[in-house]
Amino acid sequence: MIEKAVWGMRAYRFVRKAPDARVLCVSNRDMFPVVSRSGLYEFEDLVGAIDSVDLIAPQDTPDPTGAGGPCGHATRTLHRLGAKIFRRLSVSLEGMARIAIPRRPPADIARDYEILFVSNQSPKDLYNVGPCAIWRSRARVSVCYIDEIYPSDVPGLGGLLDVLRRFDHIMVSIRDTVEPLALATGRPCHFLAPSVDALEFCPYPASPKRVIDFYAMGKRPAETHKALLRMAERGDWYYMYDTLTNCPVTSNAEHRRRLAEMLKRTRFFLATAVRHYNPERTGGNRELGLRYFEGAAAGTVLIGDAPDNESFNENFGWQDSVIPLAFNSADIADVIDSLTADPDRIERIRRANTVNSLRRHDHVYRWGQILSIAGLEETRTMQDRRRELGELAASIEQKMPELQ
């Protein structure tokens, strides 16, 4: 659906409209259509499928000169700079106390909602949505989700703290950030673990052949990567790894489907804590990133970081959920050889990872947490999806009685 509303210098695209929508979701998908955010957009899309949602996406201000002409690039650059300054100014005004500025939503926002859900990867994403009071004025409860924010980030938020203080609830995926962000904003903050479309990632009942021996997604520890390259050079052994950085995707939905299909064909998958390469920012935090949940849902054998902390024990507390490997270890060949020698164990791991993902880590469970905090009932479609997830998990368990 290509419908646009304009407010000031900001254009918005309606990605989805629902009759009698009770949820207004604000997404950054048009601002940042990149690989690292595709999981977040998958969550938004699934919420739209299981609830009654109007999904709206802010867009960069269009270039009034078009793409042609020798000065087109310079003009577009200046225009983007002006838009960036406007975004930051709008947030600054938002944070100032009781300024009498007329606040009107875009013309096409014609109804009130039960819940506003503003979906962000970074706190700086809030610069892109304009003065948030415009959105909050149309919803009974407002929720701001930030996928990546560490305790070390909180002191540098500046005026964004004023914006966050105006939400009813803040949700983050880094557990250690909950307390300092709550203290800084005075708002209720909650931990929300990552999740996946567990039905899309589930390898059963089709069980495609696992032709990828090992997949290391994104940034990986150098010595472990070298050891895996040596294994690939030994013979008929396929090691898959990324050679691109955080690039744009042509279609978020197609990218996620392709990733799911690759992981369903992967034997072993590297699991590393979020931002393992940036300890200055994480302060030693070993939080579980999305790849843990993607790899488990697809029935891969996860090898890598299995931290002894609350997040891991709560979300991956079953046997062999992650086969431990010291960070940046070159001994990964020994771990793989030991696992390969016990095919029954590998099959149990695959099924246990898939079953637990179906029962714990689908997007419907995370959206259910948000609705519970907002005081809203789940939809019939959500209940149907929970039932489908449970039935599929039970069917997998029946093929492997020792899991029960």
HELIX and SHEET records of a PDB file:
HELIX    1   1 VAL A   35  ARG A   37  5                                   3    
HELIX    2   2 SER A   38  ILE A   50  1                                  13    
HELIX    3   3 GLY A   72  GLY A   95  1                                  24    
HELIX    4   4 PRO A  123  ASN A  128  5                                   6    
HELIX    5   5 ALA A  133  ARG A  136  1                                   4    
HELIX    6   6 PRO A  151  GLY A  156  5                                   6    
HELIX    7   7 LEU A  160  LEU A  164  1                                   5    
HELIX    8   8 ARG A  175  THR A  177  5                                   3    
HELIX    9   9 VAL A  178  THR A  185  1                                   8    
HELIX   10  10 ALA A  198  PHE A  201  1                                   4    
HELIX   11  11 ALA A  222  ARG A  234  1                                  13    
HELIX   12  12 ASN A  252  LEU A  263  1                                  12    
HELIX   13  13 PRO A  279  THR A  282  1                                   4    
HELIX   14  14 LEU A  290  ALA A  297  1                                   8    
HELIX   15  15 GLU A  310  ASN A  315  1                                   6    
HELIX   16  16 ILE A  332  THR A  340  1                                   9    
HELIX   17  17 PRO A  343  ARG A  360  1                                  18    
HELIX   18  18 HIS A  363  ALA A  374  1                                  12    
HELIX   19  19 ARG A  380  GLN A  398  1                                  19    
HELIX   20  20 PRO A  401  LEU A  403  5                                   3    
SHEET    1   A 8 GLU A   3  TRP A   7  0                                        
SHEET    2   A 8 ARG A  10  ARG A  16 -1                                        
SHEET    3   A 8 VAL A  53  GLN A  59 -1                                        
SHEET    4   A 8 VAL A  23  VAL A  26  1                                        
SHEET    5   A 8 TYR A 113  ASN A 120  1                                        
SHEET    6   A 8 ALA A 139  ILE A 146  1                                        
SHEET    7   A 8 HIS A 169  VAL A 172  1                                        
SHEET    8   A 8 CYS A 189  PHE A 191  1                                        
SHEET    1   B 5 TYR A 239  TYR A 241  0                                        
SHEET    2   B 5 ILE A 212  ALA A 216  1                                        
SHEET    3   B 5 THR A 266  ALA A 271  1                                        
SHEET    4   B 5 VAL A 301  GLY A 304  1                                        
SHEET    5   B 5 VAL A 322  PRO A 324  1                                        
END                                                                             
